């Protein structure tokens, strides 16, 4: 694949927002265009990631609407959907277009506006990504499946309820320093552990919110990067891995490992020609606190069963040796499903450019990784970005 570069990114605040879905698209996109110096340039393609705007907002055909709203006509426009991993999937499509010399300049926008429906309705919409035949028809929810994983991990590795609480405590501590995060208040272990039970053993603070928000990135070929003079302000896409697993959790081999992550990570590391030890900062899909632990182990950042110990030892903090979810992750930054994967890439781009929010910047990172989950662990994308010449 020919080299692909990120020239700039943009993002709205995540939360319960008054702005319309297209206003969110415009805000994130205009910031990305401005930072990348591509305002007024002719884009070849617009890729929009969104999970279910038709039901959340009653608005569809977002790809064409976006090209029109942003004045990018006649650029090609495509909507990509793979559940909550739509953002990373859209980024993958854009990289493929440029890598195959089918485009030189592509805008990727991820968006979801989830607050226009009641929380119960939103949960029903989101549950459609699960297996009806094997899960939802019997009352299963994403939270209940995450709870089973957490309970099994506790059984296998001896993790306690209070130890698991350290994950959302870290998330909220980082979110409190992130001006774009949905939640910007710290919590302590006692508050997390004693909060309302959502699905035993998970409490309210183990679960990410439903959020509104958008994020955008501008991707370019080597030729376009040079012509725009962006040699010092760009990040290279080093590797992308994408894999699936059986739709229903009961058909998989393990409750404490998501094999689609293992496979996607292997593909991404092979493409980038690096190892997990080379990663300086990561944004991992922690829709539920237990998933951050599972993700770290599946990607290879820590050994199997040692994820919670890494959190206890402070290794995953901003100044630790394997910083994870420095912006607060899905748990605190928020989770507008179609926007999340693009937001993770935005966050890693800022880290590699040294422009992350104050007190959240990792010291001199050169390699960053994002991990985006679709469905409940059945459609994963891992992306590796770098400023290093690999």
C-alpha positions, 0 to 999 in steps of 0.5 A: 500500500502506498503511504497514507498520512493524517494531516489534521483532525477535529472533534466536538465536545462529547455529551448531551448536546443541543447541536443537530447531527449535521451541525456536529458534522460541520463543527468537527470537519471544519476544525479538521480542514482548518488544522490540515490547511485544506480549506478550499482544496478539492477532496476526492472522497468523503467517508462518513461513519455512523451506526444508526442516524436513521433511528436516532435522528430520523435523518439518513443519507448522511454521506451526501448530506455531508459533502453538500453541507461542507461544500465538497461536491463533487467529491465521492461520498460513502457511508460506512457502518460496522456497529460501534467500530464504524469510525475505524472501518471508515478510516480503513476505507479511506486509507485503502482508497489512498493506498490504491491510488484512487484518491489523494485527499479524503475526509473521514467524519464520524458522528452520532446523535443519540440524545434525541431518543429516550435512553431505553429506546437507544438501548433497544437500537444498540442491542440490534448489533447483538444476536437476536436468536442467541442473546437479545430474545432471551433478555441479554444486553451489552451490559449483561454480556460485559458482566459475564466477562467480568465475572469470569475474569474475576474467577480466573484471575482473582480480580476483586470488585475494588480492583476493577473500580480502578479502571473507571477511576483512572478514566474519570481522572483523565476525563476531568482534564479533557475539555471535550469529555462527556464526564469531567468529574473525578470519582473514587473507588468507593463511589464506583464500587457502591454505585447502582448495579447495572449488571452484576458485578458491573455498576453504573460507573463501569458503563460508558454513556450514550453520547452525542458528538463528531470527530473528523480527520483529513487523510492524504497521499504522499504527493498531496502531503508534499504539495500542501507543505505538511511534512512536519505536521503529519502522522503516517498510518503504519498499520491497520488490522480488521477481523471478526468473530462469531456473532454470539458470545456463546459460540466463541472459545473464551469469555476472557479474550476477544479473538477478533481483537487478537487477530486484528492486532496481529494484522496491524502489527505485521503491517507496521512491522513493529511489536506491542512493546513499540507502542507509546500510547493507546486508545482502547475501546472501553465501553465497559471497564472490564474491556480495557483489561481484556483489550490490553491483554488481547493486543499484547500490551500486557501478558494474559491475566496481568491487565488489572495488575498493570492498572494497580501498578500505575502503568496505564496512567498518562505518565506510566510506561503503557498509557491507555485511554489518556483522554478518558476513553469511552467511559469518560470521554463518551461514546457516540458510537459512529464517532468513537473510532474517529475520535480515538484516531484524533486523540492519538494524532494529537498525542503524536503531534504533542497537542493533547490537552494539558496534563494528558500529553504523553512524553515524546510518543512516536507510535500510537494505537487505537482499538475499536469494537463493533457489535459485542466483540465481533467486529474489531479494527486496530490502527497504528499511527506513527511519526517514526520512519518504520 
